[in-house]
Amino acid sequence: MAESRACEMNAAASPPLSQRTSCAAAGPQMGVVDWAQEARRAAVNAIDDALLQPLYRLHDKKVVHHTTKTLLAVEMYLLRFVEDPYMPEILKRVIRKAWELTCDEMNAELVEEVLDMFGQADRQLAKYRLDGWPGPPRLWYFGDAGVSTCEATRRFWLGMRAKFLYAQIPADASTWKVVRDPLGFVILALKMQPISSLFAFFATFVLIERDDEYQLVRFILKVKAASFFSQGIVPAVALGMGYHRCLLSSGAGCVDSSPASSPTFPLYIASTVGQLCLIWWCFGLLACKQAYGGKENIQALEYVRLDVADGKMDGAVTEAHIRKLSKVRGAEAAAPSCAIHVHQVRDAIEAQRRRRQASRRMGGYLPYFMLFDLFVLIALVLGWIVGFVYNYGLDPQDPIFWSSLYDLKMLYGLGSFPFLLFQIYPIGEALHEAQATGYDQSGQLVRCLYTSDRLAIYRATHPPTTSARVESILKRGPSPEEQAAATKIQAVRRGRKVRTLYGFLKGLAARVSQLWPKSSKSK
């Protein structure tokens, strides 16, 4: 078992020919044919890496260069209609910067579309991007023959992880599906509540792939967006209502009507501190360049997704392998999440990233926003220390102490307003510059599909349904009145077609009669 597992891991990581040959010889059940197939696959990979891929990349580089040059010319032409010559210079610079960021994101998507159509490097990855998507995983394996309790427990938790991640970050769906999904809606509601949000975000932080740039960026932005509403807007409204109740009571119930007087308010403070730790942990991973991003990272994820789709990790994605993916649907597609360990998939992704020289990135302009967030936090804490602690001291029994913490938390939540720019398309994508990734239904990290691709998958998995009236007509047949109306409509349509064809032939005959005398005279 150890030798066969070592062979599977080496195949997943696409090692050199010498290592794969030795593993093939070590497997007790592998014969000469299997060894020859492994050697042929390694030779094809070596030739592809050494000769074909450099030429393909050079071709794609030329395509990107000419496409970008054309788009920049269009961008500069359209800028003349946006920028007014009488604007102040500072406003012109702001408009130009916003225009550049917006156009850069749109140009990047257009270039990707052009590469999907005319690119040569990893063309099969783009060609088969809609194939091999798994269905929902099976959760309950307890009592199955040949499955131990420990293995059934492991598969259960892997299935729960897959459902939890897919409900939040589906790679083949949009935010509207997250809202319509019951589990996704519950998780979203938990994130909007100050106390439960800490547990929801902590579970998300533990389960996501923290070596991917987009996953870290998305986590930070979601925490800050939820913080703006749950710790900024809602507390501000509650404070105003408490002040109104205080006025109605003529000052007698101001302490009791204060939002900070709630016995659960210390939990709100603990939740805010916990979310701060999580987002700065994520930003620390980005700042230390521990996360991969860019087009090469997307290609590595797509390669491994196609490799895992048939339930085996052999490190090769060939035409014969792709043809099998059309048969992998529904419950059968969920088998790889149980047969292949998570660490095997991660090792294969890491190997593909190294092979494709994927870059480590920091989230575009997100570090500048994080520095602004740090400045706001330090300024508020210093103001709280100088304005309250220095004058009144730290007394947890004093209601003013908790009221000051309430104001501090509320102001910090409102200070997250600039992060809402990342939620506006395409400004957000232009700011963080991260390629979107998500999770399939087996819980594997994959690239996010475009809207057209999501629509194609939705139509394939959700065939159109007929109405109850149409179904009843199909069962009992049309009535005499409906049959007569249908015959009349068909006659009218056939008459229109006949008249159209007659008019076309008549015009053609007239044209020929005009040309015939000229041709006879020339003879």
NUTI-747684 format. One record per residue (C-alpha): y, z, x. Coordinates in Angstrom, 1 decimal. Each point is the difference from the previous one (the first is absolute). Last residue first. Layout:
REM NUTI-747684
[node [Y, Z, X]] ...
//
This chain:
REM NUTI-747684
[node [38.0, -78.3, -22.4]] [node [3.3, 1.8, 0.0]] [node [0.6, -1.3, -3.5]] [node [-3.3, 1.5, -1.3]] [node [0.8, 3.4, 1.5]] [node [3.4, 0.0, -1.6]] [node [-1.5, -1.0, -3.4]] [node [-2.6, 2.9, 0.2]] [node [2.4, 2.8, 0.8]] [node [1.6, 0.4, -3.4]] [node [-3.4, -0.3, -1.8]] [node [-1.4, 2.7, 2.3]] [node [2.8, 2.4, -0.9]] [node [-0.5, -0.7, -3.7]] [node [-3.7, 0.6, 0.3]] [node [0.6, 3.3, 1.8]] [node [2.5, 1.1, -2.7]] [node [-2.6, -0.8, -2.7]] [node [-2.7, 1.8, 1.9]] [node [2.1, 3.2, 0.3]] [node [1.1, -0.1, -3.6]] [node [-3.6, -0.4, -1.2]] [node [-1.1, 2.9, 2.2]] [node [2.7, 2.2, -1.4]] [node [-0.8, -1.1, -3.6]] [node [-3.7, 0.8, 0.6]] [node [0.7, 3.4, 1.5]] [node [2.3, 0.9, -2.9]] [node [-2.6, -1.2, -2.6]] [node [-2.6, 2.1, 1.8]] [node [2.2, 3.1, -0.2]] [node [0.7, -0.6, -3.7]] [node [-3.7, -0.6, -0.8]] [node [-0.9, 3.2, 1.9]] [node [2.5, 2.0, -2.0]] [node [-1.3, -1.4, -3.2]] [node [-3.6, 0.8, 0.9]] [node [1.0, 3.6, 0.9]] [node [1.8, 0.4, -3.3]] [node [-3.1, -1.3, -1.9]] [node [-2.3, 2.4, 1.9]] [node [2.3, 2.9, -0.6]] [node [0.0, -0.7, -3.7]] [node [-3.8, -0.5, -0.1]] [node [-0.5, 3.3, 1.8]] [node [-0.8, 0.1, 3.7]] [node [-3.3, 1.4, 1.2]] [node [-1.6, 3.4, -0.7]] [node [-0.5, 1.2, 3.6]] [node [2.7, -2.0, 1.8]] [node [2.5, 0.7, -2.8]] [node [-0.8, 3.8, 0.3]] [node [0.5, -0.2, 3.8]] [node [3.3, -1.8, -0.4]] [node [1.3, 2.7, -2.5]] [node [-1.1, 2.8, 2.3]] [node [1.9, -1.4, 2.9]] [node [-1.6, -1.7, 3.0]] [node [-0.2, 1.6, 3.4]] [node [1.2, -1.5, 3.3]] [node [-2.2, 0.8, 3.0]] [node [1.1, 3.2, 1.9]] [node [-1.7, -0.1, 3.4]] [node [0.8, -3.5, 1.0]] [node [3.4, 0.1, -1.7]] [node [0.9, 3.2, 1.8]] [node [-1.2, -1.4, 3.4]] [node [2.2, -3.1, -0.4]] [node [3.0, 2.2, -1.1]] [node [-0.4, 2.2, 3.0]] [node [0.0, -3.1, 2.2]] [node [3.2, -1.3, -1.6]] [node [1.7, 3.4, 0.5]] [node [-1.0, 0.2, 3.6]] [node [-2.9, 2.1, 1.1]] [node [0.2, 3.2, 2.0]] [node [-1.9, 0.1, 3.2]] [node [-3.1, 2.2, 0.3]] [node [-0.8, 3.7, 0.6]] [node [-3.4, 0.8, -1.4]] [node [-0.3, 2.3, -3.0]] [node [-2.9, -1.8, -1.7]] [node [2.4, -1.2, -2.8]] [node [2.3, -1.7, 2.5]] [node [2.7, 1.9, 1.8]] [node [3.6, -1.0, 1.0]] [node [2.0, -1.7, 2.6]] [node [3.5, -1.5, 0.0]] [node [1.3, -1.4, 3.3]] [node [2.7, 2.3, 1.3]] [node [3.6, -1.1, 0.6]] [node [1.4, 3.4, -1.1]] [node [3.5, -1.4, -1.0]] [node [-0.9, -3.5, -1.1]] [node [-2.8, 1.2, -2.2]] [node [2.4, 2.5, -1.6]] [node [2.7, -2.6, -0.6]] [node [-2.4, -2.4, -1.7]] [node [-0.6, 1.8, -2.4]] [node [1.7, 3.3, -0.6]] [node [-2.1, 3.1, 0.7]] [node [1.2, 0.1, 3.6]] [node [3.5, 0.5, -1.2]] [node [-1.1, 3.2, -1.7]] [node [-0.1, 1.6, 3.4]] [node [3.8, 0.2, 0.0]] [node [-0.3, 2.5, -3.0]] [node [-1.9, 2.6, 2.0]] [node [3.1, 2.2, 0.3]] [node [-0.4, 0.9, -3.7]] [node [-3.2, 1.9, 1.0]] [node [1.9, 1.8, 2.8]] [node [2.7, 1.0, -2.4]] [node [-2.5, 1.4, -2.5]] [node [-1.9, 1.9, 2.7]] [node [3.2, 1.6, 1.3]] [node [1.2, 0.8, -3.5]] [node [-3.3, 1.7, -0.9]] [node [0.1, 1.9, 3.3]] [node [3.5, 1.3, -0.9]] [node [-1.3, 1.1, -3.4]] [node [-2.9, 1.8, 1.7]] [node [2.4, 2.0, 2.1]] [node [2.4, 0.5, -2.9]] [node [-2.8, 1.7, -1.9]] [node [-0.1, 2.8, 2.6]] [node [-3.4, 1.5, 0.5]] [node [-0.8, -2.4, 2.7]] [node [2.9, 1.4, 2.1]] [node [1.1, -2.1, 3.0]] [node [3.6, 0.7, 0.8]] [node [3.0, -0.4, -2.2]] [node [2.8, -1.4, 2.1]] [node [-1.9, -1.5, 3.0]] [node [-2.9, -1.0, -2.2]] [node [2.1, -1.7, -2.5]] [node [2.6, -2.5, 1.4]] [node [-1.0, -0.1, 3.6]] [node [-3.8, 0.0, -0.5]] [node [0.2, -2.3, -3.0]] [node [2.3, -2.4, 1.8]] [node [-2.3, 0.0, 3.0]] [node [-2.9, -0.8, -2.3]] [node [1.8, -2.7, -1.8]] [node [1.2, -1.7, 3.2]] [node [-3.4, 0.2, 1.6]] [node [-1.7, -1.6, -3.1]] [node [2.6, -2.7, -0.3]] [node [-0.3, -0.9, 3.7]] [node [-3.8, -0.1, -0.3]] [node [0.3, -2.4, -2.9]] [node [2.4, -2.2, 1.9]] [node [-2.5, 0.0, 2.9]] [node [-2.7, -1.0, -2.4]] [node [2.1, -2.8, -1.3]] [node [0.5, -1.3, 3.5]] [node [-3.8, 0.3, 0.6]] [node [-0.7, -2.2, -3.1]] [node [1.8, -3.0, 1.4]] [node [-3.2, -1.8, 1.0]] [node [-3.0, 2.2, -0.6]] [node [-1.0, 1.1, 3.5]] [node [-2.5, -2.6, 1.2]] [node [-3.1, -0.3, 2.1]] [node [-1.0, -3.6, 0.7]] [node [-3.3, -1.7, -0.8]] [node [-1.5, -1.6, 3.1]] [node [-2.4, -2.2, -2.0]] [node [-3.1, 1.5, 1.8]] [node [1.5, 3.4, 0.1]] [node [0.6, -0.1, -3.8]] [node [-3.4, -1.4, -0.6]] [node [-1.6, 2.9, 1.9]] [node [2.0, 2.6, -1.9]] [node [-1.0, -1.6, -3.3]] [node [-3.7, 0.1, 1.1]] [node [0.3, 3.6, 1.0]] [node [1.6, 0.9, -3.3]] [node [-2.7, -1.8, -1.9]] [node [-2.7, 1.8, 2.0]] [node [1.8, 3.4, -0.5]] [node [-0.1, -0.6, -3.8]] [node [-3.8, -0.3, 0.0]] [node [-1.6, -3.2, -1.3]] [node [-2.8, 0.2, -2.6]] [node [2.0, 2.0, -2.5]] [node [3.4, -1.9, 0.0]] [node [-2.0, -3.2, 0.6]] [node [-1.7, 0.4, -3.4]] [node [3.1, -0.3, -2.1]] [node [-0.3, -3.8, 0.0]] [node [-3.2, 0.2, -2.0]] [node [1.7, 2.0, -2.7]] [node [2.4, -2.8, -0.8]] [node [-0.3, -3.2, 2.1]] [node [-1.6, -1.2, 3.1]] [node [-1.4, -3.5, -0.9]] [node [3.2, -1.8, 0.9]] [node [-0.2, 1.8, 3.4]] [node [-3.1, -1.8, 1.1]] [node [1.9, -3.2, 0.7]] [node [2.2, 2.0, 2.5]] [node [-2.9, 0.9, 2.2]] [node [-1.2, -3.6, 0.2]] [node [3.6, -1.0, 0.9]] [node [0.1, 2.6, 2.7]] [node [1.5, 3.5, 0.3]] [node [-1.8, 1.7, 2.9]] [node [0.0, 3.7, 1.1]] [node [-3.4, 0.7, -1.4]] [node [1.1, 2.7, -2.4]] [node [-2.3, -0.4, -3.0]] [node [0.6, 0.7, -3.7]] [node [1.2, -3.6, -0.8]] [node [3.7, 1.0, -0.3]] [node [0.1, 2.0, 3.2]] [node [0.8, -3.1, 2.2]] [node [2.5, -1.3, -2.5]] [node [1.8, 3.3, 0.0]] [node [-0.2, 0.2, 3.8]] [node [1.7, -3.4, 0.4]] [node [2.7, 0.9, -2.6]] [node [0.8, 3.3, 1.8]] [node [0.3, -1.8, 3.4]] [node [2.2, -2.7, -1.5]] [node [2.3, 2.5, -1.5]] [node [0.3, 1.8, 3.3]] [node [0.8, -3.3, 1.8]] [node [2.8, -0.7, -2.6]] [node [1.9, 3.2, 0.8]] [node [-1.0, 3.7, 0.1]] [node [-1.9, 2.6, 1.9]] [node [0.8, 3.7, -0.1]] [node [0.0, 2.5, 2.9]] [node [3.3, -1.1, 1.4]] [node [1.2, 3.5, 0.8]] [node [2.9, -0.5, -2.4]] [node [-2.3, -1.2, -2.8]] [node [-2.4, 3.0, 0.5]] [node [3.0, 2.3, 0.1]] [node [1.3, -1.6, -3.2]] [node [-3.3, 0.9, -1.8]] [node [0.3, 3.6, 1.3]] [node [3.6, 0.0, -1.1]] [node [-1.0, -1.0, -3.5]] [node [-2.7, 2.6, -0.3]] [node [2.0, 2.9, 1.4]] [node [2.9, -0.7, -2.4]] [node [-2.5, -0.2, -2.9]] [node [-1.2, 3.5, 0.9]] [node [3.5, 1.4, 0.2]] [node [0.9, -1.4, -3.4]] [node [-3.3, 1.4, -1.5]] [node [0.7, 3.4, 1.5]] [node [3.5, 0.0, -1.6]] [node [-1.4, -1.0, -3.3]] [node [-2.6, 2.8, 0.3]] [node [2.8, 2.5, 0.5]] [node [1.4, -1.3, -3.3]] [node [-3.1, 1.0, -2.0]] [node [1.4, 3.4, -1.2]] [node [3.0, -1.9, -1.5]] [node [3.4, 1.5, 0.9]] [node [1.0, -3.0, 2.0]] [node [0.6, -2.0, -3.2]] [node [2.8, 2.6, -0.9]] [node [-0.2, 1.0, -3.7]] [node [-1.1, 3.6, 0.8]] [node [2.8, 0.5, 2.6]] [node [2.6, -1.5, -2.3]] [node [-1.0, 2.0, -3.0]] [node [3.1, 2.2, -0.6]] [node [2.5, -2.6, 1.1]] [node [1.3, -0.8, -3.5]] [node [-3.5, -0.9, -1.2]] [node [1.0, -3.5, -0.9]] [node [1.6, -0.5, 3.4]] [node [-3.2, 1.0, 1.7]] [node [-2.0, -2.4, -2.2]] [node [2.3, -2.8, 1.1]] [node [-0.5, 1.0, 3.7]] [node [-3.7, -0.1, -0.5]] [node [0.2, -3.5, -1.5]] [node [2.0, -1.2, 3.0]] [node [-2.4, 1.6, 2.4]] [node [-3.0, -1.6, -1.8]] [node [1.7, -3.4, 0.2]] [node [0.6, 0.4, 3.7]] [node [-3.6, 1.3, 0.5]] [node [-1.3, -3.2, -1.7]] [node [2.1, -2.4, 2.0]] [node [-0.6, 1.5, 3.5]] [node [-3.4, 1.6, 0.5]] [node [-2.1, -2.0, -2.5]] [node [2.0, -3.2, 0.1]] [node [1.1, -0.3, 3.6]] [node [-3.2, 1.7, 1.2]] [node [-2.1, -2.6, -1.7]] [node [1.8, -2.8, 1.8]] [node [-0.2, 1.9, 3.3]] [node [-3.8, 0.6, -0.3]] [node [-0.6, -3.6, -1.0]] [node [2.1, -1.3, 2.9]] [node [-1.9, 2.2, 2.6]] [node [-3.4, -1.1, -1.4]] [node [1.0, -3.7, 0.0]] [node [1.0, 0.1, 3.6]] [node [-3.2, 1.8, 1.0]] [node [-2.2, -2.5, -1.9]] [node [2.0, -3.0, 1.2]] [node [-0.4, 0.9, 3.7]] [node [-3.7, 0.4, -0.1]] [node [-1.6, 2.7, 2.3]] [node [0.3, 2.7, -2.7]] [node [-2.7, -1.5, -2.3]] [node [0.5, 1.9, -3.2]] [node [-2.2, 2.9, -1.1]] [node [1.8, 3.0, 1.6]] [node [3.5, -1.1, -0.9]] [node [-1.0, -0.8, -3.6]] [node [-1.6, 3.4, -0.4]] [node [3.2, 1.6, 1.4]] [node [2.2, -2.1, -2.3]] [node [-1.9, 1.1, -3.1]] [node [-0.1, 3.6, 1.1]] [node [3.7, 0.1, 0.8]] [node [0.9, -1.8, -3.2]] [node [-1.7, 2.7, -2.1]] [node [3.0, 2.4, 0.6]] [node [2.9, -2.4, -0.4]] [node [-1.4, -2.2, -2.8]] [node [0.6, -3.7, 0.6]] [node [-3.1, -0.3, 2.2]] [node [-2.2, 1.4, -2.7]] [node [1.2, -2.6, -2.5]] [node [-0.8, -2.8, 2.5]] [node [-3.5, 1.4, 0.5]] [node [-0.5, 0.1, -3.8]] [node [1.3, -3.5, -0.4]] [node [-2.3, -1.3, 2.8]] [node [-3.0, 1.7, -1.7]] [node [0.8, -1.4, -3.4]] [node [0.7, -3.6, 1.4]] [node [2.9, -1.5, -1.8]] [node [2.6, 1.4, 2.4]] [node [-2.0, -1.1, 3.1]] [node [-0.6, -3.4, -1.6]] [node [3.7, -0.5, -0.4]] [node [0.5, 0.9, 3.6]] [node [-1.8, -3.2, 1.0]] [node [-3.6, -1.0, 0.5]] [node [-2.4, -1.4, 2.7]] [node [0.8, 2.5, 2.7]] [node [-0.1, 3.0, -2.3]] [node [2.1, 2.9, 1.4]] [node [-0.1, 2.9, -2.4]] [node [-3.1, -0.5, -2.1]] [node [-1.7, -1.7, 2.9]] [node [0.5, 3.1, 2.2]] [node [-1.4, 2.5, -2.5]] [node [-2.9, -2.3, -1.0]] [node [-1.0, -0.6, 3.6]] [node [0.2, 3.7, 0.9]] [node [-2.2, 0.8, -3.1]] [node [-2.5, -2.6, 1.1]] [node [-0.1, 1.4, 3.6]] [node [-0.4, 3.5, -1.5]] [node [-3.0, -1.0, -2.1]] [node [-1.5, -2.0, 2.9]] [node [0.1, 3.1, 2.2]] [node [-1.5, 2.2, -2.7]] [node [-2.8, -2.5, -0.6]] [node [-0.7, -0.1, 3.8]] [node [-0.2, 3.8, 0.1]] [node [-2.2, 0.2, -3.1]] [node [-2.4, -2.6, 1.5]] [node [-0.3, -3.5, -1.2]] [node [-3.5, -1.6, 0.1]] [node [-0.5, 0.0, -3.7]] [node [3.2, 0.7, -2.0]] [node [0.4, 3.6, -1.3]] [node [3.7, 0.3, 1.0]] [node [1.5, -3.4, 0.6]] [node [3.0, 0.4, -2.4]] [node [3.2, -1.7, 1.1]] [node [-0.5, -3.8, -0.1]] [node [2.9, -2.0, 1.4]] [node [2.3, -2.2, -2.0]] [node [-0.3, -3.7, 0.9]] [node [0.4, -1.6, 3.3]] [node [2.2, -2.9, 1.1]] [node [-2.1, -2.6, 1.8]] [node [2.1, -3.0, -0.6]] [node [3.7, -0.3, -0.8]] [node [1.1, -0.1, 3.7]] [node [-2.5, -2.8, 0.7]] [node [2.4, -2.7, 1.1]] [node [2.4, 2.4, 1.7]] [node [-2.8, 1.5, 2.2]] [node [-1.5, -3.4, 0.5]] [node [3.1, -1.3, 1.6]] [node [-0.1, 2.6, 2.7]] [node [2.3, -2.1, 2.2]] [node [0.5, -3.4, -1.7]] [node [3.2, 0.4, -2.1]] [node [1.0, -2.7, -2.5]] [node [-0.3, 1.6, -3.4]] [node [-0.3, 3.7, 0.8]] [node [2.5, -0.5, 2.8]] [node [2.5, -1.4, -2.5]] [node [-0.5, 3.0, -2.3]] [node [0.5, 2.4, 2.9]] [node [3.1, -1.8, 1.0]] [node [1.3, 0.3, -3.6]] [node [-0.7, 3.7, 0.1]] [node [1.8, 0.5, 3.3]] [node [2.9, -2.1, -1.3]] [node [0.4, 2.3, -3.0]] [node [0.0, 3.1, 2.2]] [node [2.5, -1.5, 2.5]] [node [2.1, -1.3, -2.8]] [node [0.5, 3.5, -1.5]] [node [0.7, 1.6, 3.4]] [node [2.4, -2.8, 1.0]] [node [1.9, 0.2, -3.3]] [node [0.4, 3.7, 0.2]] [node [1.3, -0.4, 3.6]] [node [2.4, -2.8, -1.0]] [node [1.2, 2.0, -3.0]] [node [0.7, 3.0, 2.1]] [node [1.8, -2.0, 2.6]] [node [2.1, -1.8, -2.6]] [node [1.0, 3.4, -1.5]] [node [1.2, 1.2, 3.4]] [node [2.0, -3.2, 0.5]] [node [1.8, 0.4, -3.3]] [node [-0.7, -2.9, -2.4]] [node [2.4, -3.0, -0.2]] [node [-2.6, -2.5, 1.4]] [node [-2.5, 0.8, -2.8]] [node [-3.6, 0.3, 1.1]] [node [-2.7, -0.8, -2.5]] [node [0.4, -3.8, -0.4]] [node [0.3, -0.5, 3.7]] [node [-3.2, 2.0, 0.5]] [node [-2.0, -2.7, -1.8]] [node [0.5, -2.4, 2.9]] [node [-0.9, 2.7, 2.6]] [node [-3.2, 0.8, -1.8]] [node [-1.0, -3.6, -0.4]] [node [0.4, -0.6, 3.8]] [node [-1.9, 3.2, 0.6]] [node [-2.8, -1.2, -2.2]] [node [-0.3, -3.3, 1.9]] [node [-0.2, 1.7, 3.3]] [node [-2.5, 2.5, -1.3]] [node [-2.3, -2.8, -1.2]] [node [0.3, -1.9, 3.3]] [node [-0.8, 3.1, 2.1]] [node [-2.8, 1.3, -2.3]] [node [-1.7, -3.4, 0.1]] [node [0.3, -0.1, 3.8]] [node [-1.4, 3.4, 0.4]] [node [-2.9, -0.9, -2.4]] [node [-0.9, -2.9, 2.3]] [node [0.1, 2.2, 3.0]] [node [-2.1, 2.6, -1.7]] [node [-2.6, -2.7, -0.9]] [node [-0.1, -1.2, 3.6]] [node [-0.4, 3.6, 1.3]] [node [-2.7, 0.6, -2.7]] [node [-2.1, -3.0, 0.9]] [node [-0.6, 0.4, 3.7]] [node [-0.8, 3.6, 1.2]] [node [-0.3, 1.9, -3.2]] [node [-1.9, -2.7, -1.9]] [node [-2.2, -0.7, 3.0]] [node [-0.8, 3.8, 0.4]] [node [-0.7, 0.4, -3.8]] [node [-2.3, -3.0, 0.0]] [node [-1.9, 1.4, 3.0]] [node [-0.3, 3.4, -1.6]] [node [-1.4, -1.6, -3.2]] [node [-2.4, -2.1, 2.0]] [node [-1.3, 3.0, 1.9]] [node [-0.4, 2.0, -3.2]] [node [-1.8, -2.9, -1.6]] [node [-2.3, -0.4, 3.0]] [node [-0.8, 3.7, 0.0]] [node [-0.9, -0.2, -3.7]] [node [-2.2, -3.0, 0.6]] [node [-1.7, 1.7, 3.0]] [node [-0.9, 3.1, -1.9]] [node [1.9, 3.0, -1.2]] [node [-2.2, 2.9, -1.5]] [node [0.0, 2.2, 3.1]] [node [3.7, -0.2, 0.6]] [node [0.7, 0.4, 3.7]] [node [0.0, -3.8, 0.7]] [node [2.7, -0.6, -2.5]] [node [1.9, 2.9, 1.4]] [node [-0.2, -1.5, 3.5]] [node [1.1, -3.3, -1.3]] [node [3.0, 1.5, -1.9]] [node [1.1, 1.8, 3.2]] [node [-0.2, -3.0, 2.2]] [node [1.7, -2.3, -2.6]] [node [3.2, 2.1, -0.1]] [node [0.6, 2.4, -2.9]] [node [0.9, -1.0, -3.6]] [node [0.8, 3.5, -1.2]] [node [-2.4, -0.3, -3.0]] [node [-2.7, -1.4, 2.1]] [node [0.2, 2.9, 2.4]] [node [-0.1, 2.5, -2.9]] [node [-3.1, -1.8, -1.5]] [node [-1.8, 0.0, 3.4]] [node [0.7, 3.7, 0.4]] [node [-1.4, 0.7, -3.5]] [node [-3.2, -1.9, 0.9]] [node [-0.3, 2.0, 3.2]] [node [0.6, 3.3, -1.7]] [node [-2.4, -0.8, -2.8]] 
//
